């Protein structure tokens, strides 16, 4: 019986397979880490958006508590830091990305409120009018609501009285939320 020398080819192949499996394991761990990082960032962004909704509700409740005469003039620093402007200010850039417009200074011209989740909520309210002053004497964006007629099913007929309606002025609420991990979210809502 003749003994053959062992050459170790299987050992060499096993080492190559082991290195390939190690690289695949490292790639899998990095992929899971990236997925967790992305999921965390999405959660922070969603939390910032929810905080922005809260800021919109704070601004809306402030608007509801004001008289029409109060809303004729700018109020950049009233109670609770509410920032209100009686005109639309179309030349403002709220995100700081448009070089053709004036960057809005969030640190001095907006209301700032902190929620319990580490988000700093800032909002500013603009009345959608060309200038400050009584809404009857300036050009404002308005909605027409209500109405009545003498016809059936709400329809008006020839020869009956005109539909009565009231107008309401629109307001733009812009909310900026700075959250954990430098999450920044902007929400803009138009209300009347």
C-alpha positions as a LaTeX table, in Angstrom:
\begin{tabular}{lrrr}
\hline
Residue & $x$ (\AA) & $y$ (\AA) & $z$ (\AA) \\
\hline
Unk1 & 0.00 & 0.00 & 0.00 \\
Unk2 & 1.40 & 3.34 & $-1.06$ \\
Unk3 & 0.73 & 6.43 & 1.06 \\
Unk4 & 0.05 & 9.65 & $-0.78$ \\
Unk5 & 1.16 & 12.95 & 0.56 \\
Unk6 & $-1.55$ & 15.28 & 1.70 \\
Unk7 & $-1.41$ & 18.58 & $-0.12$ \\
Unk8 & $-3.91$ & 20.68 & 1.99 \\
Unk9 & $-6.12$ & 21.83 & $-0.88$ \\
Unk10 & $-9.25$ & 21.45 & 1.24 \\
Unk11 & $-7.75$ & 23.65 & 3.95 \\
Unk12 & $-7.04$ & 26.37 & 1.40 \\
Unk13 & $-10.63$ & 26.22 & 0.05 \\
Unk14 & $-12.04$ & 26.26 & 3.59 \\
Unk15 & $-10.05$ & 29.42 & 4.39 \\
Unk16 & $-11.36$ & 31.15 & 1.26 \\
Unk17 & $-14.96$ & 30.21 & 2.18 \\
Unk18 & $-14.38$ & 31.43 & 5.75 \\
Unk19 & $-13.08$ & 34.82 & 4.52 \\
Unk20 & $-16.04$ & 35.16 & 2.13 \\
Unk21 & $-18.52$ & 34.36 & 4.93 \\
Unk22 & $-16.81$ & 36.88 & 7.23 \\
Unk23 & $-17.09$ & 39.61 & 4.58 \\
Unk24 & $-20.77$ & 38.75 & 4.05 \\
Unk25 & $-21.36$ & 38.94 & 7.83 \\
Unk26 & $-19.68$ & 42.35 & 8.07 \\
Unk27 & $-21.75$ & 43.61 & 5.12 \\
Unk28 & $-24.93$ & 42.32 & 6.77 \\
Unk29 & $-24.09$ & 44.06 & 10.07 \\
Unk30 & $-23.38$ & 47.34 & 8.27 \\
Unk31 & $-26.64$ & 47.02 & 6.34 \\
Unk32 & $-28.62$ & 46.48 & 9.55 \\
Unk33 & $-26.86$ & 49.46 & 11.17 \\
Unk34 & $-27.73$ & 51.67 & 8.20 \\
Unk35 & $-31.35$ & 50.49 & 8.27 \\
Unk36 & $-31.58$ & 51.29 & 11.99 \\
Unk37 & $-30.03$ & 54.71 & 11.41 \\
Unk38 & $-32.51$ & 55.46 & 8.60 \\
Unk39 & $-35.45$ & 54.27 & 10.72 \\
Unk40 & $-34.28$ & 56.44 & 13.61 \\
Unk41 & $-33.95$ & 59.49 & 11.37 \\
Unk42 & $-37.45$ & 58.90 & 9.98 \\
Unk43 & $-38.80$ & 58.64 & 13.51 \\
Unk44 & $-37.16$ & 61.94 & 14.49 \\
Unk45 & $-38.53$ & 63.60 & 11.36 \\
Unk46 & $-42.02$ & 62.27 & 12.06 \\
Unk47 & $-41.76$ & 63.49 & 15.65 \\
Unk48 & $-40.73$ & 66.93 & 14.40 \\
Unk49 & $-43.70$ & 67.00 & 12.02 \\
Unk50 & $-46.07$ & 66.12 & 14.88 \\
Unk51 & $-44.52$ & 68.89 & 16.96 \\
Unk52 & $-45.07$ & 71.28 & 14.02 \\
Unk53 & $-48.75$ & 70.35 & 14.02 \\
Unk54 & $-48.83$ & 71.23 & 17.71 \\
Unk55 & $-47.24$ & 74.60 & 16.87 \\
Unk56 & $-49.89$ & 75.24 & 14.22 \\
Unk57 & $-52.61$ & 74.55 & 16.77 \\
Unk58 & $-50.99$ & 76.96 & 19.25 \\
Unk59 & $-50.87$ & 79.66 & 16.57 \\
Unk60 & $-54.45$ & 78.99 & 15.52 \\
Unk61 & $-55.71$ & 79.21 & 19.09 \\
Unk62 & $-53.82$ & 82.50 & 19.50 \\
Unk63 & $-55.52$ & 83.82 & 16.36 \\
Unk64 & $-58.94$ & 82.75 & 17.62 \\
Unk65 & $-58.41$ & 84.61 & 20.89 \\
Unk66 & $-57.59$ & 87.97 & 19.22 \\
Unk67 & $-60.03$ & 90.67 & 18.19 \\
Unk68 & $-60.15$ & 91.83 & 14.57 \\
Unk69 & $-58.78$ & 95.25 & 15.55 \\
Unk70 & $-55.76$ & 93.66 & 17.24 \\
Unk71 & $-54.93$ & 91.82 & 14.01 \\
Unk72 & $-54.72$ & 95.07 & 12.00 \\
Unk73 & $-51.15$ & 95.74 & 13.17 \\
Unk74 & $-47.90$ & 93.80 & 13.57 \\
Unk75 & $-47.23$ & 92.12 & 16.90 \\
Unk76 & $-43.73$ & 90.66 & 16.76 \\
Unk77 & $-43.37$ & 90.07 & 20.48 \\
Unk78 & $-46.65$ & 89.76 & 22.34 \\
Unk79 & $-47.44$ & 87.38 & 25.20 \\
Unk80 & $-45.88$ & 83.91 & 24.88 \\
Unk81 & $-43.63$ & 85.17 & 22.09 \\
Unk82 & $-46.25$ & 84.96 & 19.38 \\
Unk83 & $-44.93$ & 86.53 & 16.21 \\
Unk84 & $-47.70$ & 88.06 & 14.11 \\
Unk85 & $-47.37$ & 90.19 & 10.99 \\
Unk86 & $-50.35$ & 92.02 & 9.50 \\
Unk87 & $-49.04$ & 91.71 & 5.94 \\
Unk88 & $-47.92$ & 88.76 & 3.83 \\
Unk89 & $-44.21$ & 89.67 & 3.41 \\
Unk90 & $-43.72$ & 87.83 & 0.12 \\
Unk91 & $-39.96$ & 88.46 & $-0.01$ \\
Unk92 & $-39.16$ & 86.12 & 2.91 \\
Unk93 & $-37.36$ & 82.79 & 2.66 \\
Unk94 & $-38.25$ & 80.59 & 5.63 \\
Unk95 & $-35.75$ & 77.80 & 4.92 \\
Unk96 & $-32.71$ & 79.95 & 4.08 \\
Unk97 & $-32.15$ & 78.32 & 0.70 \\
Unk98 & $-33.34$ & 81.01 & $-1.73$ \\
Unk99 & $-30.64$ & 83.62 & $-2.30$ \\
Unk100 & $-33.08$ & 85.93 & $-4.13$ \\
Unk101 & $-35.19$ & 86.46 & $-0.99$ \\
Unk102 & $-34.51$ & 87.74 & 2.51 \\
Unk103 & $-33.76$ & 84.94 & 4.96 \\
Unk104 & $-36.27$ & 84.85 & 7.79 \\
Unk105 & $-34.61$ & 85.25 & 11.20 \\
Unk106 & $-36.19$ & 82.47 & 13.24 \\
Unk107 & $-34.30$ & 83.35 & 16.41 \\
Unk108 & $-35.74$ & 86.85 & 16.80 \\
Unk109 & $-38.97$ & 87.00 & 14.80 \\
Unk110 & $-40.92$ & 83.93 & 15.83 \\
Unk111 & $-42.58$ & 82.34 & 18.80 \\
Unk112 & $-40.57$ & 79.56 & 20.45 \\
Unk113 & $-42.09$ & 76.79 & 22.53 \\
Unk114 & $-40.45$ & 73.56 & 23.66 \\
Unk115 & $-42.41$ & 70.34 & 23.71 \\
Unk116 & $-41.56$ & 67.49 & 26.05 \\
Unk117 & $-39.71$ & 65.47 & 23.40 \\
Unk118 & $-36.70$ & 67.70 & 22.81 \\
Unk119 & $-38.24$ & 69.64 & 19.92 \\
Unk120 & $-38.07$ & 73.44 & 19.79 \\
Unk121 & $-41.20$ & 74.64 & 18.01 \\
Unk122 & $-41.19$ & 78.10 & 16.42 \\
Unk123 & $-44.03$ & 79.67 & 14.50 \\
Unk124 & $-44.90$ & 82.91 & 12.81 \\
Unk125 & $-48.30$ & 84.11 & 11.61 \\
Unk126 & $-48.81$ & 86.30 & 8.54 \\
Unk127 & $-52.11$ & 87.88 & 7.59 \\
Unk128 & $-52.45$ & 87.48 & 3.84 \\
Unk129 & $-52.91$ & 91.17 & 3.11 \\
Unk130 & $-50.79$ & 93.62 & 1.13 \\
Unk131 & $-50.33$ & 95.97 & 4.09 \\
Unk132 & $-51.17$ & 96.44 & 7.75 \\
Unk133 & $-54.39$ & 98.20 & 8.67 \\
Unk134 & $-58.12$ & 97.56 & 8.69 \\
Unk135 & $-59.05$ & 94.73 & 6.36 \\
Unk136 & $-61.66$ & 96.91 & 4.63 \\
Unk137 & $-59.00$ & 99.39 & 3.48 \\
Unk138 & $-56.23$ & 96.98 & 2.35 \\
Unk139 & $-56.15$ & 94.25 & $-0.27$ \\
Unk140 & $-56.48$ & 90.84 & 1.43 \\
Unk141 & $-57.00$ & 87.28 & 0.30 \\
Unk142 & $-60.47$ & 86.36 & 1.50 \\
Unk143 & $-62.90$ & 83.49 & 1.48 \\
Unk144 & $-66.61$ & 83.82 & 1.02 \\
Unk145 & $-68.68$ & 81.72 & 3.37 \\
Unk146 & $-72.33$ & 81.31 & 4.13 \\
Unk147 & $-75.27$ & 82.41 & 2.08 \\
Unk148 & $-79.00$ & 81.97 & 1.82 \\
Unk149 & $-81.68$ & 82.16 & $-0.82$ \\
Unk150 & $-85.41$ & 81.76 & $-1.18$ \\
Unk151 & $-85.23$ & 78.96 & $-3.77$ \\
Unk152 & $-85.47$ & 75.28 & $-3.09$ \\
Unk153 & $-82.48$ & 73.23 & $-2.02$ \\
Unk154 & $-80.39$ & 76.34 & $-1.50$ \\
Unk155 & $-80.74$ & 77.56 & $-5.07$ \\
Unk156 & $-81.47$ & 81.21 & $-5.91$ \\
Unk157 & $-84.20$ & 82.20 & $-8.31$ \\
Unk158 & $-84.51$ & 85.26 & $-10.55$ \\
Unk159 & $-86.22$ & 88.11 & $-8.79$ \\
Unk160 & $-85.47$ & 86.97 & $-5.25$ \\
Unk161 & $-83.07$ & 88.63 & $-2.84$ \\
Unk162 & $-79.31$ & 88.37 & $-3.29$ \\
Unk163 & $-77.27$ & 85.80 & $-1.42$ \\
Unk164 & $-75.86$ & 87.20 & 1.77 \\
Unk165 & $-72.33$ & 86.22 & 2.61 \\
Unk166 & $-69.52$ & 87.07 & 4.95 \\
Unk167 & $-65.86$ & 87.17 & 4.12 \\
Unk168 & $-62.99$ & 85.86 & 6.19 \\
Unk169 & $-59.33$ & 86.75 & 5.82 \\
Unk170 & $-56.74$ & 84.03 & 5.34 \\
Unk171 & $-53.70$ & 83.71 & 7.60 \\
Unk172 & $-50.52$ & 81.77 & 6.88 \\
Unk173 & $-48.92$ & 79.93 & 9.80 \\
Unk174 & $-45.34$ & 78.81 & 9.22 \\
Unk175 & $-43.88$ & 76.42 & 11.77 \\
Unk176 & $-40.25$ & 75.37 & 12.14 \\
Unk177 & $-39.22$ & 72.57 & 14.45 \\
Unk178 & $-35.62$ & 71.86 & 15.44 \\
Unk179 & $-35.38$ & 68.49 & 17.09 \\
Unk180 & $-32.84$ & 65.97 & 18.30 \\
Unk181 & $-30.01$ & 65.06 & 15.91 \\
Unk182 & $-30.48$ & 68.44 & 14.17 \\
Unk183 & $-33.80$ & 67.38 & 12.69 \\
Unk184 & $-35.45$ & 70.39 & 11.07 \\
Unk185 & $-39.03$ & 70.30 & 9.84 \\
Unk186 & $-41.09$ & 73.07 & 8.24 \\
Unk187 & $-44.88$ & 73.05 & 8.05 \\
Unk188 & $-46.92$ & 75.81 & 6.46 \\
Unk189 & $-50.71$ & 76.03 & 6.80 \\
Unk190 & $-53.25$ & 78.56 & 5.55 \\
Unk191 & $-56.26$ & 79.09 & 7.83 \\
Unk192 & $-59.19$ & 81.50 & 7.91 \\
\hline
\end{tabular}
